[in-house]
Amino acid sequence: MNHAIAGVFLLGMILIGVLSLKKIKNASSYFVADRNAATPAVAGSLLATIIGGSSTIGIAGLGYSKGLVGAWWMLVGAIGLFVLSVWFAERVRSYTVYTLPEILERQYGGNTIRLIASILIAVAWLGIVAAQIIAAGKILTVLWPGQTTLLMIVAGSVFIIYTLLGGQYSILRTDLIQAVLIVAGVIVCAFAGVSSAGGFAQMAAHLPPSHLSFPINPDFGWVDLLTFLFFVGAVFLVGPDIYSRIFCSRNPHIARRSLMLTASVMVPMAFLITLTGIAARVLLPEIQPESALPALISQTLPTGLNGLVMIALLAAVMSSADTCLLTTSTIMTSDILAPVLKIKEKHFLGVSRICVIGTGIASLIIALKLQGIITSLLLAYTVYSAGLVIPILLGFYADRFRINAAGAIIAIIGGGASGLFLKLAGHESLLLCTIPLSAVLLFAGSRLWAKAGTTR
């Protein structure tokens, strides 16, 4: 029965892609759904995108290994969305663009900064799509044990196909369905897990004393929390996939309301997902942390219901993967290939679809080589946040702060490179230094360039 449920779900997602194909008339339809999405579509797509593999399998794994503090992975995202909604959403929607790098070009001028930012985002987001493919493979392995590689290929192929066919229209439609499945699945799983573990009192008796501590515990201190806030939360404040949803909104008011609604739902979801990991720690103490959620579903829920919840979990992963896939492909087409190759408007849609295929295949290859979900995501987020967050946020006030493209380029390259180096070298305690470093490089580079221009 579970196999039939999985098969129907995967075929249904492809069918939505086929049905969305007729709505694609031009690049605007494919990239931003003609900028006509209402609040349910935007909020549903945001929620489905955010509660992906990192926020289900990943947070449950953090709950399993670190306790209630694992909820911070999503809570910092809610903080980022709240700040974006209040201060920046209307500014972002006022730009009639397709991608975040185009905003940088509008802020600072010149194609160079747009190209550099696009390359950094494309590289980072390949890793994020790959992490979702890994998560999908781990979920389906519960139904088909021992076939991880094949299942990753199957899951990856499905979301590549429906994204290829219907673009943003496919994603908004599938994400709304997936958001409902995700929320229902998480609620069922959390209550089933806590109930099977004997309730909170029994769980506390079988857990390490610090496992239910919040907001910090001995395994997760204030430095860890700040790292999450600045490198994970910042991706929600200034993220290409988040901004792609704002670009799809019918107007700035809908963009702002959708962000606020999504942030509000994320808070209880963060704790519910974490509780499933904590319950798995009590019930299944010998498993790997990132296997906690699939294992809990398969062992605590009856046949049929566990299949439905497993599909909800798969929906969470695929909804993040499709958005990140289209975002990366859009950036590659619009910001990297089009300016360099001078692509004509009539060929734009065809090139975009080729990029979806190429990006999907590249991510699948990376996925087959990666291991940990949270580890790979945090690496991508660190490089992105260290390089781009400060130049983008301050770019909204470029004239007031007298910053220019030269300073922004130096900040993007210097911040991103320093984040990558510190992360790969294992200097986790120094990662927070990359944010002020990016700001220093932005202002110093702008001043030096301005002074050099004056001298000439």
LINMO-V252760 format. One record per backbone hydrogen bond with DSSP energy under -1.0 kcal/mol. CO is the residue of the C=O (numbers start at 1). NH is the residue of the N-H. E is the energy in kcal/mol with one decimal. If there is no record, write none. Layout:
co->CO nh->NH e->E
co->CO nh->NH e->E
This chain:
co->1 nh->5 e->-2.2
co->2 nh->6 e->-2.2
co->3 nh->7 e->-2.3
co->4 nh->8 e->-2.6
co->5 nh->9 e->-2.2
co->6 nh->10 e->-2.3
co->7 nh->11 e->-2.3
co->8 nh->12 e->-2.3
co->9 nh->13 e->-2.0
co->10 nh->14 e->-1.5
co->11 nh->15 e->-2.2
co->12 nh->16 e->-2.0
co->13 nh->17 e->-1.5
co->14 nh->18 e->-2.0
co->15 nh->19 e->-2.6
co->16 nh->20 e->-1.9
co->20 nh->23 e->-1.5
co->21 nh->24 e->-1.4
co->26 nh->30 e->-1.9
co->27 nh->31 e->-3.0
co->28 nh->32 e->-2.0
co->28 nh->34 e->-1.7
co->29 nh->33 e->-1.1
co->30 nh->168 e->-2.5
co->32 nh->35 e->-2.4
co->33 nh->36 e->-1.1
co->37 nh->250 e->-2.2
co->38 nh->42 e->-2.4
co->39 nh->43 e->-3.1
co->40 nh->44 e->-2.3
co->41 nh->45 e->-2.1
co->42 nh->46 e->-2.6
co->43 nh->47 e->-2.7
co->44 nh->48 e->-2.5
co->45 nh->49 e->-2.4
co->46 nh->50 e->-2.6
co->47 nh->51 e->-2.6
co->50 nh->52 e->-1.9
co->53 nh->58 e->-2.4
co->56 nh->60 e->-2.4
co->57 nh->61 e->-2.0
co->58 nh->62 e->-2.0
co->59 nh->63 e->-2.9
co->60 nh->64 e->-2.3
co->61 nh->65 e->-2.3
co->62 nh->66 e->-3.4
co->67 nh->70 e->-2.2
co->68 nh->71 e->-1.8
co->69 nh->72 e->-1.9
co->70 nh->73 e->-1.5
co->71 nh->74 e->-1.1
co->71 nh->75 e->-2.3
co->72 nh->76 e->-2.5
co->74 nh->78 e->-2.0
co->75 nh->79 e->-2.0
co->76 nh->80 e->-2.2
co->77 nh->81 e->-2.4
co->78 nh->82 e->-2.2
co->79 nh->83 e->-2.3
co->80 nh->84 e->-2.3
co->81 nh->85 e->-2.7
co->82 nh->86 e->-2.3
co->83 nh->87 e->-2.6
co->84 nh->88 e->-1.4
co->84 nh->89 e->-2.6
co->88 nh->92 e->-2.6
co->89 nh->93 e->-2.5
co->90 nh->94 e->-1.3
co->92 nh->95 e->-1.3
co->95 nh->97 e->-1.5
co->100 nh->104 e->-1.5
co->101 nh->105 e->-1.8
co->102 nh->106 e->-2.0
co->103 nh->107 e->-2.5
co->104 nh->108 e->-2.6
co->105 nh->109 e->-2.2
co->111 nh->115 e->-2.4
co->112 nh->116 e->-2.5
co->113 nh->117 e->-2.4
co->114 nh->118 e->-2.0
co->115 nh->119 e->-2.1
co->116 nh->120 e->-2.1
co->117 nh->121 e->-2.5
co->118 nh->122 e->-2.8
co->119 nh->123 e->-2.3
co->120 nh->124 e->-2.2
co->121 nh->125 e->-3.1
co->122 nh->126 e->-1.4
co->123 nh->127 e->-1.1
co->124 nh->128 e->-1.1
co->125 nh->129 e->-2.4
co->126 nh->130 e->-2.2
co->127 nh->131 e->-1.9
co->128 nh->132 e->-1.5
co->129 nh->133 e->-1.8
co->130 nh->134 e->-2.2
co->131 nh->135 e->-2.1
co->132 nh->136 e->-2.4
co->133 nh->137 e->-2.3
co->134 nh->138 e->-2.1
co->135 nh->139 e->-2.0
co->136 nh->140 e->-2.4
co->137 nh->141 e->-1.4
co->139 nh->142 e->-1.3
co->140 nh->144 e->-2.5
co->144 nh->147 e->-1.2
co->147 nh->151 e->-2.7
co->148 nh->152 e->-2.4
co->149 nh->153 e->-1.8
co->150 nh->154 e->-2.3
co->151 nh->155 e->-2.7
co->152 nh->156 e->-2.4
co->153 nh->157 e->-2.2
co->154 nh->158 e->-1.9
co->155 nh->159 e->-1.7
co->156 nh->160 e->-1.8
co->157 nh->161 e->-2.2
co->158 nh->162 e->-2.2
co->159 nh->163 e->-1.6
co->160 nh->164 e->-2.5
co->161 nh->165 e->-2.1
co->162 nh->166 e->-2.0
co->163 nh->167 e->-1.9
co->166 nh->169 e->-1.2
co->166 nh->170 e->-1.1
co->167 nh->171 e->-1.9
co->168 nh->172 e->-2.8
co->169 nh->173 e->-1.9
co->170 nh->174 e->-3.0
co->171 nh->175 e->-2.9
co->172 nh->176 e->-1.4
co->173 nh->177 e->-1.5
co->174 nh->178 e->-2.8
co->175 nh->179 e->-2.7
co->176 nh->180 e->-1.4
co->177 nh->181 e->-2.0
co->178 nh->182 e->-2.8
co->179 nh->183 e->-2.4
co->180 nh->184 e->-2.2
co->181 nh->185 e->-2.6
co->182 nh->186 e->-2.7
co->183 nh->187 e->-2.1
co->184 nh->188 e->-2.3
co->185 nh->189 e->-2.5
co->186 nh->190 e->-2.6
co->187 nh->191 e->-2.2
co->188 nh->192 e->-2.4
co->189 nh->193 e->-2.6
co->190 nh->194 e->-2.5
co->191 nh->195 e->-2.2
co->192 nh->196 e->-2.5
co->193 nh->197 e->-1.8
co->194 nh->199 e->-2.7
co->195 nh->198 e->-1.4
co->199 nh->203 e->-2.3
co->200 nh->204 e->-2.7
co->201 nh->205 e->-1.4
co->202 nh->206 e->-1.0
co->208 nh->211 e->-2.1
co->210 nh->213 e->-1.6
co->211 nh->68 e->-2.7
co->217 nh->220 e->-1.8
co->220 nh->217 e->-2.1
co->221 nh->225 e->-2.0
co->222 nh->226 e->-2.6
co->223 nh->227 e->-2.3
co->224 nh->228 e->-2.4
co->225 nh->229 e->-2.5
co->226 nh->230 e->-2.7
co->227 nh->231 e->-2.2
co->228 nh->232 e->-2.3
co->228 nh->233 e->-2.4
co->233 nh->237 e->-1.3
co->234 nh->238 e->-2.9
co->239 nh->243 e->-2.8
co->240 nh->244 e->-1.5
co->242 nh->246 e->-1.3
co->243 nh->247 e->-2.5
co->248 nh->37 e->-2.7
co->251 nh->255 e->-1.8
co->252 nh->256 e->-2.5
co->253 nh->257 e->-2.5
co->254 nh->258 e->-2.5
co->255 nh->259 e->-1.9
co->256 nh->260 e->-2.1
co->257 nh->261 e->-2.4
co->258 nh->262 e->-2.3
co->259 nh->263 e->-2.4
co->260 nh->264 e->-1.9
co->261 nh->265 e->-1.7
co->262 nh->266 e->-1.9
co->265 nh->269 e->-1.6
co->266 nh->270 e->-2.3
co->267 nh->271 e->-1.3
co->268 nh->272 e->-2.3
co->269 nh->273 e->-2.6
co->270 nh->274 e->-1.8
co->271 nh->275 e->-2.3
co->272 nh->276 e->-1.4
co->273 nh->277 e->-1.3
co->274 nh->278 e->-2.1
co->275 nh->279 e->-2.7
co->276 nh->280 e->-2.1
co->277 nh->281 e->-1.6
co->278 nh->282 e->-1.3
co->279 nh->283 e->-2.5
co->280 nh->284 e->-3.4
co->284 nh->287 e->-1.2
co->288 nh->291 e->-2.0
co->289 nh->292 e->-1.8
co->291 nh->295 e->-2.2
co->292 nh->296 e->-2.5
co->293 nh->297 e->-2.3
co->294 nh->298 e->-2.3
co->295 nh->299 e->-1.6
co->296 nh->300 e->-2.0
co->297 nh->301 e->-1.3
co->302 nh->306 e->-2.8
co->304 nh->308 e->-1.9
co->305 nh->309 e->-2.5
co->306 nh->310 e->-2.2
co->307 nh->311 e->-2.0
co->308 nh->312 e->-1.8
co->309 nh->313 e->-2.1
co->310 nh->314 e->-2.4
co->311 nh->315 e->-2.8
co->312 nh->316 e->-1.8
co->313 nh->317 e->-1.7
co->314 nh->318 e->-2.7
co->315 nh->319 e->-2.3
co->316 nh->320 e->-1.2
co->317 nh->321 e->-2.3
co->318 nh->322 e->-2.7
co->319 nh->323 e->-1.1
co->320 nh->324 e->-2.4
co->321 nh->325 e->-2.4
co->322 nh->326 e->-2.5
co->323 nh->327 e->-2.7
co->324 nh->328 e->-2.4
co->325 nh->329 e->-2.4
co->326 nh->330 e->-2.8
co->327 nh->331 e->-2.2
co->328 nh->332 e->-2.3
co->329 nh->333 e->-2.4
co->330 nh->334 e->-3.2
co->331 nh->335 e->-2.1
co->332 nh->337 e->-3.0
co->333 nh->338 e->-2.6
co->337 nh->341 e->-3.5
co->338 nh->342 e->-1.4
co->344 nh->347 e->-1.3
co->347 nh->351 e->-2.3
co->348 nh->352 e->-2.2
co->349 nh->353 e->-1.9
co->350 nh->354 e->-1.8
co->351 nh->355 e->-2.2
co->352 nh->356 e->-1.8
co->353 nh->357 e->-1.9
co->354 nh->358 e->-2.7
co->355 nh->359 e->-3.2
co->356 nh->360 e->-2.4
co->357 nh->361 e->-2.4
co->358 nh->362 e->-2.4
co->359 nh->363 e->-2.5
co->360 nh->364 e->-2.0
co->361 nh->365 e->-2.2
co->362 nh->366 e->-2.2
co->363 nh->367 e->-2.7
co->364 nh->368 e->-1.8
co->366 nh->369 e->-1.4
co->366 nh->370 e->-1.4
co->372 nh->376 e->-1.4
co->373 nh->377 e->-2.4
co->374 nh->378 e->-2.8
co->375 nh->379 e->-1.7
co->376 nh->380 e->-1.9
co->377 nh->381 e->-2.9
co->378 nh->382 e->-2.2
co->379 nh->383 e->-2.1
co->380 nh->384 e->-2.2
co->381 nh->385 e->-3.1
co->382 nh->386 e->-2.5
co->383 nh->387 e->-1.3
co->384 nh->388 e->-2.8
co->385 nh->389 e->-1.1
co->388 nh->392 e->-2.1
co->389 nh->393 e->-2.5
co->390 nh->394 e->-2.5
co->394 nh->397 e->-1.7
co->395 nh->398 e->-1.4
co->397 nh->401 e->-2.4
co->398 nh->403 e->-1.8
co->404 nh->408 e->-2.1
co->405 nh->409 e->-2.7
co->406 nh->410 e->-2.1
co->407 nh->411 e->-2.2
co->408 nh->412 e->-2.6
co->409 nh->413 e->-2.5
co->410 nh->414 e->-2.9
co->411 nh->415 e->-2.6
co->412 nh->416 e->-2.0
co->413 nh->417 e->-2.3
co->414 nh->418 e->-2.1
co->415 nh->419 e->-2.3
co->416 nh->420 e->-2.2
co->417 nh->421 e->-2.6
co->418 nh->422 e->-2.6
co->419 nh->423 e->-2.1
co->420 nh->424 e->-2.5
co->421 nh->425 e->-2.4
co->422 nh->427 e->-2.2
co->426 nh->428 e->-1.4
co->427 nh->430 e->-1.5
co->428 nh->431 e->-1.4
co->430 nh->433 e->-1.6
co->431 nh->434 e->-1.9
co->433 nh->437 e->-1.9
co->434 nh->438 e->-2.2
co->435 nh->439 e->-1.7
co->436 nh->440 e->-2.6
co->437 nh->441 e->-2.7
co->438 nh->442 e->-2.1
co->439 nh->443 e->-2.3
co->440 nh->444 e->-3.0
co->441 nh->445 e->-2.4
co->442 nh->446 e->-1.7
co->443 nh->447 e->-2.3
co->444 nh->448 e->-2.6
co->445 nh->449 e->-2.2
co->446 nh->450 e->-2.3
co->447 nh->451 e->-2.6
co->448 nh->452 e->-2.6
co->449 nh->453 e->-2.3
co->450 nh->454 e->-1.9
co->451 nh->455 e->-2.3
co->452 nh->456 e->-2.2
